[in-house]
Amino acid sequence: MPMTPMFSLIVPTRQRPELLRQLLDSLAATTARPAALEVILVVDADDADSLSIADARLTLRHVIVPPGQTMGSLNMAGYEAARGRYLMLLNDDVVSRTPAWDDAVRSCFQAFADEMVLVHVNDLVFRKHLCTFPIVSRAFCELAGGICPREFARVRIDDHIEDCFNLLGYLGERRTVYAPDVVFEHANYVENTDGLRQYFSDPDALAVDAPWFEQLLGRRKETALRMKAVIRGGSPDRWRRQLDRVHDSMTLRTPGRQKILTPAGIVEPWDLEPSLWERIRNCKKTKGWRGLAKALARRAFRPVQI
């Protein structure tokens, strides 16, 4: 029997063979344990160029589907064919930049015995603000009924998965780990006048998927409740009333909702903030004694919020 892969990367692709080859080259160059990786290419039956893609360095598996499927259905087709313990949703216009990225990601899951974890890599566009290429465990997918709903036509899939974990965080279990040094660079961006990368959703796709995202809040709540029960034991009903207070998913996207993967391990975001003495020293260094005095005065006389 072939070894069960540790990671399954699910890549829907259509008629972009050059981009796909670039992705595969980057994975072959940066994956520490390629024998423990499989790449699931979800390809339309009429896309001969993508179906002909092969790579002796990696385990590639083609899942052939009828043309015209939703992105949610494509991802689910890849999930149903995947064998890995951990699964990542990926695009073909991505380049893996971090050597041994798989070892870093695996360390995040190993930190939590129940594997109810979302690993959030750095796409160099949204960075910490949105988990565009989510990595989750098979254990999570089995609780959620799959890796994502089939209803999503093109966008909001990453939002949906991240929101399950934001709801779990609302229940007191912060299980999203942002890995700023694990880079999967996304080429789908425009650069503004300040040199910052920005992404703009297709308004037609957003008009279809945004209502679905709102309608599926109840399903995400049920997934979060099941995860909480796995982590803490007992019935999900113990925490149901608490989630009844949540009516808008976007209110859960608060600073500090993610743990951070560092070379020293997983830490809380506030552990990375400079101490008060370091802030004072830096202020004095950059603004001088007068600037420091003004900064301290502003802080001392800041109005109290009632």
Buried (B, 14 or more C-beta within 10 A) or exposed (E): EEEEBBBBBBBBBBBBBEBBEBBBBBBBEBBEEBEBBBBBBBBBEEBEBBBEBEBEEBBBBBBBBEEEBBBBBBBBBBBEBBBBBBBBBBBBBBBBBBEEBBEBBBBBBEBBEBBBBBBBBBBBBBBBEBBBBBBBBBBBBEBBEEBBBBBBBBBBBBBBBBBBBBBBBBBEBBBBBBBBBBBBBBBEBEEEEEEEBEEEEEEEBBEBBBEBBEEBBEBBBBBBBBBBBBBEEEEBEBBEEBBEEBEEBEEBEEEEBBBBBEEEEBEEBEEEEEEEEEEBEEBBEEEEEEEBEEBEEEEEEEEEEE
